[in-house]
Amino acid sequence: MQEYLSEFLLVLSVIGAPIILGALLFYGMTLSERRHSKRTENSADRATKRVYAEEERLRREKEREAASSTRALDSLKRRTGMTG
């Protein structure tokens, strides 16, 4: 009986330990990824808003320049919306 128990524990440790280790690694990686994705998502949203705001500011500056210009081409660009 003692012999079977030691063989059973050996088989259990050889098969069970990698399964448990794999499950723990998988859990740790997904947990870390979830935390990381939220932080990355927030910073990405802020960066995107900053880029869009800068582009909008540049477009408005171009429109103001075209509105104050007396050149016919600038007037045409302003009317067709090609300034920004």
PyMOL Python script that loads the backbone (N, CA, C, O; Angstrom):
from pymol import cmd

cmd.read_pdbstr("""\
ATOM      1  N   MET A   1       0.811  -1.188   0.000  1.00  0.00           N
ATOM      2  CA  MET A   1       0.000   0.000   0.000  1.00  0.00           C
ATOM      3  C   MET A   1       0.861   1.260   0.000  1.00  0.00           C
ATOM      4  O   MET A   1       0.567   2.218  -0.715  1.00  0.00           O
ATOM      5  N   GLN A   2       1.902   1.257   0.787  1.00  0.00           N
ATOM      6  CA  GLN A   2       2.815   2.396   0.856  1.00  0.00           C
ATOM      7  C   GLN A   2       3.458   2.646  -0.503  1.00  0.00           C
ATOM      8  O   GLN A   2       3.676   3.796  -0.884  1.00  0.00           O
ATOM      9  N   GLU A   3       3.757   1.598  -1.222  1.00  0.00           N
ATOM     10  CA  GLU A   3       4.400   1.721  -2.534  1.00  0.00           C
ATOM     11  C   GLU A   3       3.464   2.398  -3.536  1.00  0.00           C
ATOM     12  O   GLU A   3       3.897   3.242  -4.321  1.00  0.00           O
ATOM     13  N   TYR A   4       2.185   2.029  -3.510  1.00  0.00           N
ATOM     14  CA  TYR A   4       1.219   2.625  -4.419  1.00  0.00           C
ATOM     15  C   TYR A   4       0.982   4.101  -4.098  1.00  0.00           C
ATOM     16  O   TYR A   4       0.798   4.921  -4.997  1.00  0.00           O
ATOM     17  N   LEU A   5       0.989   4.418  -2.837  1.00  0.00           N
ATOM     18  CA  LEU A   5       0.786   5.805  -2.424  1.00  0.00           C
ATOM     19  C   LEU A   5       1.931   6.689  -2.886  1.00  0.00           C
ATOM     20  O   LEU A   5       1.693   7.802  -3.354  1.00  0.00           O
ATOM     21  N   SER A   6       3.156   6.228  -2.769  1.00  0.00           N
ATOM     22  CA  SER A   6       4.302   7.030  -3.209  1.00  0.00           C
ATOM     23  C   SER A   6       4.307   7.183  -4.726  1.00  0.00           C
ATOM     24  O   SER A   6       4.649   8.249  -5.239  1.00  0.00           O
ATOM     25  N   GLU A   7       3.928   6.124  -5.452  1.00  0.00           N
ATOM     26  CA  GLU A   7       3.838   6.235  -6.911  1.00  0.00           C
ATOM     27  C   GLU A   7       2.718   7.192  -7.311  1.00  0.00           C
ATOM     28  O   GLU A   7       2.875   7.976  -8.247  1.00  0.00           O
ATOM     29  N   PHE A   8       1.601   7.131  -6.611  1.00  0.00           N
ATOM     30  CA  PHE A   8       0.490   8.037  -6.888  1.00  0.00           C
ATOM     31  C   PHE A   8       0.890   9.490  -6.650  1.00  0.00           C
ATOM     32  O   PHE A   8       0.557  10.364  -7.450  1.00  0.00           O
ATOM     33  N   LEU A   9       1.592   9.749  -5.571  1.00  0.00           N
ATOM     34  CA  LEU A   9       2.043  11.114  -5.298  1.00  0.00           C
ATOM     35  C   LEU A   9       3.053  11.582  -6.332  1.00  0.00           C
ATOM     36  O   LEU A   9       3.057  12.755  -6.704  1.00  0.00           O
ATOM     37  N   LEU A  10       3.906  10.685  -6.800  1.00  0.00           N
ATOM     38  CA  LEU A  10       4.866  11.041  -7.844  1.00  0.00           C
ATOM     39  C   LEU A  10       4.145  11.403  -9.134  1.00  0.00           C
ATOM     40  O   LEU A  10       4.448  12.419  -9.759  1.00  0.00           O
ATOM     41  N   VAL A  11       3.195  10.571  -9.528  1.00  0.00           N
ATOM     42  CA  VAL A  11       2.425  10.840 -10.753  1.00  0.00           C
ATOM     43  C   VAL A  11       1.632  12.136 -10.587  1.00  0.00           C
ATOM     44  O   VAL A  11       1.576  12.958 -11.501  1.00  0.00           O
ATOM     45  N   LEU A  12       1.027  12.310  -9.431  1.00  0.00           N
ATOM     46  CA  LEU A  12       0.259  13.523  -9.184  1.00  0.00           C
ATOM     47  C   LEU A  12       1.142  14.766  -9.268  1.00  0.00           C
ATOM     48  O   LEU A  12       0.734  15.777  -9.839  1.00  0.00           O
ATOM     49  N   SER A  13       2.337  14.699  -8.708  1.00  0.00           N
ATOM     50  CA  SER A  13       3.220  15.869  -8.753  1.00  0.00           C
ATOM     51  C   SER A  13       3.750  16.125 -10.159  1.00  0.00           C
ATOM     52  O   SER A  13       3.923  17.279 -10.550  1.00  0.00           O
ATOM     53  N   VAL A  14       4.009  15.069 -10.921  1.00  0.00           N
ATOM     54  CA  VAL A  14       4.530  15.242 -12.287  1.00  0.00           C
ATOM     55  C   VAL A  14       3.441  15.800 -13.207  1.00  0.00           C
ATOM     56  O   VAL A  14       3.729  16.617 -14.082  1.00  0.00           O
ATOM     57  N   ILE A  15       2.214  15.372 -13.018  1.00  0.00           N
ATOM     58  CA  ILE A  15       1.125  15.830 -13.897  1.00  0.00           C
ATOM     59  C   ILE A  15       0.442  17.066 -13.325  1.00  0.00           C
ATOM     60  O   ILE A  15       0.146  18.004 -14.065  1.00  0.00           O
ATOM     61  N   GLY A  16       0.191  17.078 -12.040  1.00  0.00           N
ATOM     62  CA  GLY A  16      -0.585  18.162 -11.435  1.00  0.00           C
ATOM     63  C   GLY A  16       0.167  19.467 -11.285  1.00  0.00           C
ATOM     64  O   GLY A  16      -0.415  20.538 -11.453  1.00  0.00           O
ATOM     65  N   ALA A  17       1.439  19.396 -10.975  1.00  0.00           N
ATOM     66  CA  ALA A  17       2.217  20.623 -10.745  1.00  0.00           C
ATOM     67  C   ALA A  17       2.277  21.511 -11.990  1.00  0.00           C
ATOM     68  O   ALA A  17       2.043  22.713 -11.867  1.00  0.00           O
ATOM     69  N   PRO A  18       2.580  20.979 -13.192  1.00  0.00           N
ATOM     70  CA  PRO A  18       2.579  21.854 -14.374  1.00  0.00           C
ATOM     71  C   PRO A  18       1.208  22.440 -14.688  1.00  0.00           C
ATOM     72  O   PRO A  18       1.103  23.568 -15.170  1.00  0.00           O
ATOM     73  N   ILE A  19       0.158  21.669 -14.412  1.00  0.00           N
ATOM     74  CA  ILE A  19      -1.196  22.188 -14.666  1.00  0.00           C
ATOM     75  C   ILE A  19      -1.489  23.353 -13.722  1.00  0.00           C
ATOM     76  O   ILE A  19      -1.993  24.390 -14.154  1.00  0.00           O
ATOM     77  N   ILE A  20      -1.182  23.191 -12.466  1.00  0.00           N
ATOM     78  CA  ILE A  20      -1.406  24.262 -11.490  1.00  0.00           C
ATOM     79  C   ILE A  20      -0.535  25.476 -11.814  1.00  0.00           C
ATOM     80  O   ILE A  20      -1.002  26.613 -11.753  1.00  0.00           O
ATOM     81  N   LEU A  21       0.720  25.232 -12.155  1.00  0.00           N
ATOM     82  CA  LEU A  21       1.625  26.333 -12.511  1.00  0.00           C
ATOM     83  C   LEU A  21       1.119  27.075 -13.745  1.00  0.00           C
ATOM     84  O   LEU A  21       1.138  28.305 -13.780  1.00  0.00           O
ATOM     85  N   GLY A  22       0.672  26.343 -14.746  1.00  0.00           N
ATOM     86  CA  GLY A  22       0.129  26.975 -15.958  1.00  0.00           C
ATOM     87  C   GLY A  22      -1.100  27.813 -15.661  1.00  0.00           C
ATOM     88  O   GLY A  22      -1.259  28.912 -16.191  1.00  0.00           O
ATOM     89  N   ALA A  23      -1.977  27.279 -14.799  1.00  0.00           N
ATOM     90  CA  ALA A  23      -3.185  28.026 -14.438  1.00  0.00           C
ATOM     91  C   ALA A  23      -2.836  29.309 -13.688  1.00  0.00           C
ATOM     92  O   ALA A  23      -3.447  30.351 -13.925  1.00  0.00           O
ATOM     93  N   LEU A  24      -1.875  29.241 -12.801  1.00  0.00           N
ATOM     94  CA  LEU A  24      -1.470  30.437 -12.062  1.00  0.00           C
ATOM     95  C   LEU A  24      -0.813  31.464 -12.979  1.00  0.00           C
ATOM     96  O   LEU A  24      -1.058  32.663 -12.849  1.00  0.00           O
ATOM     97  N   LEU A  25       0.012  30.998 -13.895  1.00  0.00           N
ATOM     98  CA  LEU A  25       0.629  31.930 -14.849  1.00  0.00           C
ATOM     99  C   LEU A  25      -0.414  32.595 -15.734  1.00  0.00           C
ATOM    100  O   LEU A  25      -0.353  33.800 -15.977  1.00  0.00           O
ATOM    101  N   PHE A  26      -1.366  31.814 -16.213  1.00  0.00           N
ATOM    102  CA  PHE A  26      -2.435  32.368 -17.053  1.00  0.00           C
ATOM    103  C   PHE A  26      -3.236  33.418 -16.286  1.00  0.00           C
ATOM    104  O   PHE A  26      -3.519  34.494 -16.812  1.00  0.00           O
ATOM    105  N   TYR A  27      -3.598  33.104 -15.046  1.00  0.00           N
ATOM    106  CA  TYR A  27      -4.350  34.041 -14.223  1.00  0.00           C
ATOM    107  C   TYR A  27      -3.552  35.326 -13.986  1.00  0.00           C
ATOM    108  O   TYR A  27      -4.097  36.425 -14.088  1.00  0.00           O
ATOM    109  N   GLY A  28      -2.276  35.187 -13.672  1.00  0.00           N
ATOM    110  CA  GLY A  28      -1.436  36.358 -13.432  1.00  0.00           C
ATOM    111  C   GLY A  28      -1.276  37.228 -14.658  1.00  0.00           C
ATOM    112  O   GLY A  28      -1.282  38.454 -14.554  1.00  0.00           O
ATOM    113  N   MET A  29      -1.133  36.610 -15.820  1.00  0.00           N
ATOM    114  CA  MET A  29      -0.958  37.385 -17.049  1.00  0.00           C
ATOM    115  C   MET A  29      -2.237  38.121 -17.428  1.00  0.00           C
ATOM    116  O   MET A  29      -2.179  39.281 -17.836  1.00  0.00           O
ATOM    117  N   THR A  30      -3.382  37.474 -17.300  1.00  0.00           N
ATOM    118  CA  THR A  30      -4.630  38.145 -17.655  1.00  0.00           C
ATOM    119  C   THR A  30      -4.959  39.256 -16.664  1.00  0.00           C
ATOM    120  O   THR A  30      -5.477  40.302 -17.056  1.00  0.00           O
ATOM    121  N   LEU A  31      -4.665  39.041 -15.399  1.00  0.00           N
ATOM    122  CA  LEU A  31      -4.915  40.082 -14.401  1.00  0.00           C
ATOM    123  C   LEU A  31      -4.030  41.298 -14.664  1.00  0.00           C
ATOM    124  O   LEU A  31      -4.494  42.436 -14.590  1.00  0.00           O
ATOM    125  N   SER A  32      -2.779  41.060 -14.965  1.00  0.00           N
ATOM    126  CA  SER A  32      -1.853  42.151 -15.257  1.00  0.00           C
ATOM    127  C   SER A  32      -2.262  42.884 -16.529  1.00  0.00           C
ATOM    128  O   SER A  32      -2.176  44.110 -16.596  1.00  0.00           O
ATOM    129  N   GLU A  33      -2.703  42.141 -17.529  1.00  0.00           N
ATOM    130  CA  GLU A  33      -3.103  42.752 -18.796  1.00  0.00           C
ATOM    131  C   GLU A  33      -4.337  43.632 -18.621  1.00  0.00           C
ATOM    132  O   GLU A  33      -4.441  44.690 -19.243  1.00  0.00           O
ATOM    133  N   ARG A  34      -5.260  43.201 -17.786  1.00  0.00           N
ATOM    134  CA  ARG A  34      -6.459  44.010 -17.553  1.00  0.00           C
ATOM    135  C   ARG A  34      -6.105  45.338 -16.900  1.00  0.00           C
ATOM    136  O   ARG A  34      -6.628  46.383 -17.289  1.00  0.00           O
ATOM    137  N   ARG A  35      -5.222  45.301 -15.912  1.00  0.00           N
ATOM    138  CA  ARG A  35      -4.815  46.547 -15.252  1.00  0.00           C
ATOM    139  C   ARG A  35      -4.059  47.442 -16.212  1.00  0.00           C
ATOM    140  O   ARG A  35      -4.270  48.654 -16.244  1.00  0.00           O
ATOM    141  N   HIS A  36      -3.183  46.845 -16.986  1.00  0.00           N
ATOM    142  CA  HIS A  36      -2.362  47.611 -17.922  1.00  0.00           C
ATOM    143  C   HIS A  36      -3.216  48.220 -19.025  1.00  0.00           C
ATOM    144  O   HIS A  36      -2.977  49.357 -19.430  1.00  0.00           O
ATOM    145  N   SER A  37      -4.200  47.488 -19.514  1.00  0.00           N
ATOM    146  CA  SER A  37      -5.013  47.994 -20.618  1.00  0.00           C
ATOM    147  C   SER A  37      -5.838  49.208 -20.192  1.00  0.00           C
ATOM    148  O   SER A  37      -6.061  50.113 -20.996  1.00  0.00           O
ATOM    149  N   LYS A  38      -6.299  49.239 -18.926  1.00  0.00           N
ATOM    150  CA  LYS A  38      -7.071  50.395 -18.470  1.00  0.00           C
ATOM    151  C   LYS A  38      -6.196  51.644 -18.408  1.00  0.00           C
ATOM    152  O   LYS A  38      -6.609  52.729 -18.817  1.00  0.00           O
ATOM    153  N   ARG A  39      -4.968  51.471 -17.886  1.00  0.00           N
ATOM    154  CA  ARG A  39      -4.064  52.620 -17.817  1.00  0.00           C
ATOM    155  C   ARG A  39      -3.694  53.092 -19.217  1.00  0.00           C
ATOM    156  O   ARG A  39      -3.674  54.293 -19.488  1.00  0.00           O
ATOM    157  N   THR A  40      -3.405  52.153 -20.097  1.00  0.00           N
ATOM    158  CA  THR A  40      -3.014  52.495 -21.458  1.00  0.00           C
ATOM    159  C   THR A  40      -4.178  53.152 -22.195  1.00  0.00           C
ATOM    160  O   THR A  40      -3.985  54.109 -22.946  1.00  0.00           O
ATOM    161  N   GLU A  41      -5.376  52.640 -21.979  1.00  0.00           N
ATOM    162  CA  GLU A  41      -6.545  53.200 -22.640  1.00  0.00           C
ATOM    163  C   GLU A  41      -6.760  54.653 -22.229  1.00  0.00           C
ATOM    164  O   GLU A  41      -7.036  55.501 -23.077  1.00  0.00           O
ATOM    165  N   ASN A  42      -6.638  54.943 -20.954  1.00  0.00           N
ATOM    166  CA  ASN A  42      -6.828  56.316 -20.477  1.00  0.00           C
ATOM    167  C   ASN A  42      -5.770  57.250 -21.051  1.00  0.00           C
ATOM    168  O   ASN A  42      -6.097  58.354 -21.487  1.00  0.00           O
ATOM    169  N   SER A  43      -4.515  56.830 -21.058  1.00  0.00           N
ATOM    170  CA  SER A  43      -3.470  57.695 -21.588  1.00  0.00           C
ATOM    171  C   SER A  43      -3.606  57.837 -23.098  1.00  0.00           C
ATOM    172  O   SER A  43      -3.312  58.900 -23.644  1.00  0.00           O
ATOM    173  N   ALA A  44      -4.047  56.787 -23.780  1.00  0.00           N
ATOM    174  CA  ALA A  44      -4.252  56.871 -25.225  1.00  0.00           C
ATOM    175  C   ALA A  44      -5.388  57.837 -25.557  1.00  0.00           C
ATOM    176  O   ALA A  44      -5.294  58.607 -26.514  1.00  0.00           O
ATOM    177  N   ASP A  45      -6.454  57.796 -24.769  1.00  0.00           N
ATOM    178  CA  ASP A  45      -7.564  58.732 -24.988  1.00  0.00           C
ATOM    179  C   ASP A  45      -7.116  60.178 -24.800  1.00  0.00           C
ATOM    180  O   ASP A  45      -7.471  61.054 -25.589  1.00  0.00           O
ATOM    181  N   ARG A  46      -6.342  60.418 -23.758  1.00  0.00           N
ATOM    182  CA  ARG A  46      -5.847  61.785 -23.526  1.00  0.00           C
ATOM    183  C   ARG A  46      -4.943  62.237 -24.666  1.00  0.00           C
ATOM    184  O   ARG A  46      -5.033  63.381 -25.111  1.00  0.00           O
ATOM    185  N   ALA A  47      -4.084  61.359 -25.136  1.00  0.00           N
ATOM    186  CA  ALA A  47      -3.174  61.722 -26.230  1.00  0.00           C
ATOM    187  C   ALA A  47      -3.955  61.984 -27.511  1.00  0.00           C
ATOM    188  O   ALA A  47      -3.638  62.918 -28.247  1.00  0.00           O
ATOM    189  N   THR A  48      -4.969  61.173 -27.785  1.00  0.00           N
ATOM    190  CA  THR A  48      -5.784  61.372 -28.976  1.00  0.00           C
ATOM    191  C   THR A  48      -6.516  62.703 -28.921  1.00  0.00           C
ATOM    192  O   THR A  48      -6.553  63.434 -29.910  1.00  0.00           O
ATOM    193  N   LYS A  49      -7.093  63.018 -27.780  1.00  0.00           N
ATOM    194  CA  LYS A  49      -7.789  64.302 -27.630  1.00  0.00           C
ATOM    195  C   LYS A  49      -6.826  65.465 -27.803  1.00  0.00           C
ATOM    196  O   LYS A  49      -7.181  66.489 -28.387  1.00  0.00           O
ATOM    197  N   ARG A  50      -5.617  65.312 -27.299  1.00  0.00           N
ATOM    198  CA  ARG A  50      -4.611  66.374 -27.433  1.00  0.00           C
ATOM    199  C   ARG A  50      -4.236  66.579 -28.903  1.00  0.00           C
ATOM    200  O   ARG A  50      -4.102  67.716 -29.356  1.00  0.00           O
ATOM    201  N   VAL A  51      -4.066  65.486 -29.644  1.00  0.00           N
ATOM    202  CA  VAL A  51      -3.718  65.586 -31.067  1.00  0.00           C
ATOM    203  C   VAL A  51      -4.853  66.236 -31.847  1.00  0.00           C
ATOM    204  O   VAL A  51      -4.616  67.115 -32.676  1.00  0.00           O
ATOM    205  N   TYR A  52      -6.095  65.804 -31.583  1.00  0.00           N
ATOM    206  CA  TYR A  52      -7.229  66.387 -32.289  1.00  0.00           C
ATOM    207  C   TYR A  52      -7.392  67.872 -31.964  1.00  0.00           C
ATOM    208  O   TYR A  52      -7.721  68.668 -32.843  1.00  0.00           O
ATOM    209  N   ALA A  53      -7.166  68.236 -30.730  1.00  0.00           N
ATOM    210  CA  ALA A  53      -7.279  69.645 -30.351  1.00  0.00           C
ATOM    211  C   ALA A  53      -6.223  70.479 -31.072  1.00  0.00           C
ATOM    212  O   ALA A  53      -6.510  71.589 -31.521  1.00  0.00           O
ATOM    213  N   GLU A  54      -5.016  69.956 -31.183  1.00  0.00           N
ATOM    214  CA  GLU A  54      -3.948  70.674 -31.891  1.00  0.00           C
ATOM    215  C   GLU A  54      -4.283  70.815 -33.380  1.00  0.00           C
ATOM    216  O   GLU A  54      -4.067  71.877 -33.965  1.00  0.00           O
ATOM    217  N   GLU A  55      -4.806  69.753 -33.991  1.00  0.00           N
ATOM    218  CA  GLU A  55      -5.186  69.834 -35.408  1.00  0.00           C
ATOM    219  C   GLU A  55      -6.317  70.835 -35.616  1.00  0.00           C
ATOM    220  O   GLU A  55      -6.316  71.588 -36.590  1.00  0.00           O
ATOM    221  N   GLU A  56      -7.272  70.841 -34.709  1.00  0.00           N
ATOM    222  CA  GLU A  56      -8.381  71.788 -34.819  1.00  0.00           C
ATOM    223  C   GLU A  56      -7.883  73.224 -34.668  1.00  0.00           C
ATOM    224  O   GLU A  56      -8.351  74.120 -35.370  1.00  0.00           O
ATOM    225  N   ARG A  57      -6.941  73.445 -33.758  1.00  0.00           N
ATOM    226  CA  ARG A  57      -6.381  74.779 -33.584  1.00  0.00           C
ATOM    227  C   ARG A  57      -5.667  75.236 -34.854  1.00  0.00           C
ATOM    228  O   ARG A  57      -5.821  76.381 -35.279  1.00  0.00           O
ATOM    229  N   LEU A  58      -4.884  74.338 -35.459  1.00  0.00           N
ATOM    230  CA  LEU A  58      -4.185  74.685 -36.700  1.00  0.00           C
ATOM    231  C   LEU A  58      -5.165  74.959 -37.833  1.00  0.00           C
ATOM    232  O   LEU A  58      -4.953  75.873 -38.631  1.00  0.00           O
ATOM    233  N   ARG A  59      -6.243  74.169 -37.908  1.00  0.00           N
ATOM    234  CA  ARG A  59      -7.238  74.380 -38.958  1.00  0.00           C
ATOM    235  C   ARG A  59      -7.907  75.738 -38.800  1.00  0.00           C
ATOM    236  O   ARG A  59      -8.130  76.441 -39.785  1.00  0.00           O
ATOM    237  N   ARG A  60      -8.226  76.106 -37.567  1.00  0.00           N
ATOM    238  CA  ARG A  60      -8.866  77.416 -37.340  1.00  0.00           C
ATOM    239  C   ARG A  60      -7.916  78.567 -37.672  1.00  0.00           C
ATOM    240  O   ARG A  60      -8.338  79.602 -38.188  1.00  0.00           O
ATOM    241  N   GLU A  61      -6.629  78.376 -37.372  1.00  0.00           N
ATOM    242  CA  GLU A  61      -5.658  79.415 -37.736  1.00  0.00           C
ATOM    243  C   GLU A  61      -5.597  79.583 -39.248  1.00  0.00           C
ATOM    244  O   GLU A  61      -5.557  80.706 -39.749  1.00  0.00           O
ATOM    245  N   LYS A  62      -5.588  78.482 -39.968  1.00  0.00           N
ATOM    246  CA  LYS A  62      -5.567  78.562 -41.437  1.00  0.00           C
ATOM    247  C   LYS A  62      -6.820  79.242 -41.972  1.00  0.00           C
ATOM    248  O   LYS A  62      -6.750  80.035 -42.912  1.00  0.00           O
ATOM    249  N   GLU A  63      -7.964  78.931 -41.374  1.00  0.00           N
ATOM    250  CA  GLU A  63      -9.204  79.568 -41.810  1.00  0.00           C
ATOM    251  C   GLU A  63      -9.170  81.070 -41.553  1.00  0.00           C
ATOM    252  O   GLU A  63      -9.622  81.854 -42.386  1.00  0.00           O
ATOM    253  N   ARG A  64      -8.633  81.473 -40.398  1.00  0.00           N
ATOM    254  CA  ARG A  64      -8.529  82.909 -40.103  1.00  0.00           C
ATOM    255  C   ARG A  64      -7.594  83.604 -41.097  1.00  0.00           C
ATOM    256  O   ARG A  64      -7.887  84.701 -41.571  1.00  0.00           O
ATOM    257  N   GLU A  65      -6.473  82.958 -41.404  1.00  0.00           N
ATOM    258  CA  GLU A  65      -5.539  83.537 -42.372  1.00  0.00           C
ATOM    259  C   GLU A  65      -6.181  83.666 -43.747  1.00  0.00           C
ATOM    260  O   GLU A  65      -6.010  84.673 -44.434  1.00  0.00           O
ATOM    261  N   ALA A  66      -6.932  82.618 -44.144  1.00  0.00           N
ATOM    262  CA  ALA A  66      -7.585  82.664 -45.447  1.00  0.00           C
ATOM    263  C   ALA A  66      -8.699  83.715 -45.467  1.00  0.00           C
ATOM    264  O   ALA A  66      -8.927  84.350 -46.497  1.00  0.00           O
ATOM    265  N   ALA A  67      -9.385  83.902 -44.354  1.00  0.00           N
ATOM    266  CA  ALA A  67     -10.468  84.885 -44.293  1.00  0.00           C
ATOM    267  C   ALA A  67      -9.927  86.305 -44.394  1.00  0.00           C
ATOM    268  O   ALA A  67     -10.584  87.178 -44.960  1.00  0.00           O
ATOM    269  N   SER A  68      -8.751  86.541 -43.856  1.00  0.00           N
ATOM    270  CA  SER A  68      -8.195  87.893 -43.898  1.00  0.00           C
ATOM    271  C   SER A  68      -7.371  88.139 -45.157  1.00  0.00           C
ATOM    272  O   SER A  68      -6.951  89.270 -45.401  1.00  0.00           O
ATOM    273  N   SER A  69      -7.137  87.121 -45.946  1.00  0.00           N
ATOM    274  CA  SER A  69      -6.322  87.276 -47.153  1.00  0.00           C
ATOM    275  C   SER A  69      -7.166  87.846 -48.295  1.00  0.00           C
ATOM    276  O   SER A  69      -8.375  87.624 -48.367  1.00  0.00           O
ATOM    277  N   THR A  70      -6.499  88.584 -49.182  1.00  0.00           N
ATOM    278  CA  THR A  70      -7.190  89.151 -50.337  1.00  0.00           C
ATOM    279  C   THR A  70      -6.937  88.345 -51.598  1.00  0.00           C
ATOM    280  O   THR A  70      -7.467  88.668 -52.661  1.00  0.00           O
ATOM    281  N   ARG A  71      -6.135  87.303 -51.488  1.00  0.00           N
ATOM    282  CA  ARG A  71      -5.840  86.483 -52.668  1.00  0.00           C
ATOM    283  C   ARG A  71      -7.065  85.661 -53.057  1.00  0.00           C
ATOM    284  O   ARG A  71      -7.777  85.152 -52.191  1.00  0.00           O
ATOM    285  N   ALA A  72      -7.304  85.535 -54.336  1.00  0.00           N
ATOM    286  CA  ALA A  72      -8.479  84.814 -54.830  1.00  0.00           C
ATOM    287  C   ALA A  72      -8.397  83.327 -54.475  1.00  0.00           C
ATOM    288  O   ALA A  72      -9.409  82.704 -54.153  1.00  0.00           O
ATOM    289  N   LEU A  73      -7.195  82.771 -54.535  1.00  0.00           N
ATOM    290  CA  LEU A  73      -7.033  81.354 -54.222  1.00  0.00           C
ATOM    291  C   LEU A  73      -7.379  81.068 -52.766  1.00  0.00           C
ATOM    292  O   LEU A  73      -8.005  80.051 -52.467  1.00  0.00           O
ATOM    293  N   ASP A  74      -6.980  81.951 -51.860  1.00  0.00           N
ATOM    294  CA  ASP A  74      -7.323  81.766 -50.448  1.00  0.00           C
ATOM    295  C   ASP A  74      -8.828  81.850 -50.226  1.00  0.00           C
ATOM    296  O   ASP A  74      -9.389  81.106 -49.421  1.00  0.00           O
ATOM    297  N   SER A  75      -9.466  82.753 -50.938  1.00  0.00           N
ATOM    298  CA  SER A  75     -10.915  82.897 -50.830  1.00  0.00           C
ATOM    299  C   SER A  75     -11.609  81.631 -51.334  1.00  0.00           C
ATOM    300  O   SER A  75     -12.583  81.173 -50.737  1.00  0.00           O
ATOM    301  N   LEU A  76     -11.105  81.070 -52.431  1.00  0.00           N
ATOM    302  CA  LEU A  76     -11.679  79.848 -52.974  1.00  0.00           C
ATOM    303  C   LEU A  76     -11.485  78.673 -52.005  1.00  0.00           C
ATOM    304  O   LEU A  76     -12.396  77.869 -51.806  1.00  0.00           O
ATOM    305  N   LYS A  77     -10.312  78.584 -51.418  1.00  0.00           N
ATOM    306  CA  LYS A  77     -10.046  77.528 -50.435  1.00  0.00           C
ATOM    307  C   LYS A  77     -10.979  77.644 -49.229  1.00  0.00           C
ATOM    308  O   LYS A  77     -11.479  76.646 -48.711  1.00  0.00           O
ATOM    309  N   ARG A  78     -11.196  78.867 -48.802  1.00  0.00           N
ATOM    310  CA  ARG A  78     -12.055  79.081 -47.643  1.00  0.00           C
ATOM    311  C   ARG A  78     -13.494  78.659 -47.958  1.00  0.00           C
ATOM    312  O   ARG A  78     -14.147  78.022 -47.131  1.00  0.00           O
ATOM    313  N   ARG A  79     -13.988  79.007 -49.141  1.00  0.00           N
ATOM    314  CA  ARG A  79     -15.355  78.680 -49.520  1.00  0.00           C
ATOM    315  C   ARG A  79     -15.549  77.184 -49.706  1.00  0.00           C
ATOM    316  O   ARG A  79     -16.615  76.653 -49.394  1.00  0.00           O
ATOM    317  N   THR A  80     -14.545  76.510 -50.204  1.00  0.00           N
ATOM    318  CA  THR A  80     -14.677  75.069 -50.449  1.00  0.00           C
ATOM    319  C   THR A  80     -14.272  74.227 -49.254  1.00  0.00           C
ATOM    320  O   THR A  80     -14.406  73.004 -49.297  1.00  0.00           O
ATOM    321  N   GLY A  81     -13.784  74.840 -48.200  1.00  0.00           N
ATOM    322  CA  GLY A  81     -13.422  74.112 -47.008  1.00  0.00           C
ATOM    323  C   GLY A  81     -12.073  73.421 -47.093  1.00  0.00           C
ATOM    324  O   GLY A  81     -11.831  72.451 -46.375  1.00  0.00           O
ATOM    325  N   MET A  82     -11.195  73.901 -47.954  1.00  0.00           N
ATOM    326  CA  MET A  82      -9.905  73.252 -48.136  1.00  0.00           C
ATOM    327  C   MET A  82      -8.798  73.891 -47.294  1.00  0.00           C
ATOM    328  O   MET A  82      -7.620  73.581 -47.475  1.00  0.00           O
ATOM    329  N   THR A  83      -9.169  74.762 -46.393  1.00  0.00           N
ATOM    330  CA  THR A  83      -8.124  75.410 -45.578  1.00  0.00           C
ATOM    331  C   THR A  83      -7.611  74.502 -44.490  1.00  0.00           C
ATOM    332  O   THR A  83      -6.481  74.682 -44.037  1.00  0.00           O
ATOM    333  N   GLY A  84      -8.378  73.552 -44.057  1.00  0.00           N
ATOM    334  CA  GLY A  84      -7.953  72.709 -42.954  1.00  0.00           C
ATOM    335  C   GLY A  84      -7.971  71.303 -43.359  1.00  0.00           C
ATOM    336  O   GLY A  84      -7.642  70.426 -42.560  1.00  0.00           O
TER     337      GLY A  84
END
""", "prot")
cmd.dss("prot")
cmd.show_as("cartoon", "prot")
cmd.util.cbc("prot")
cmd.orient("prot")
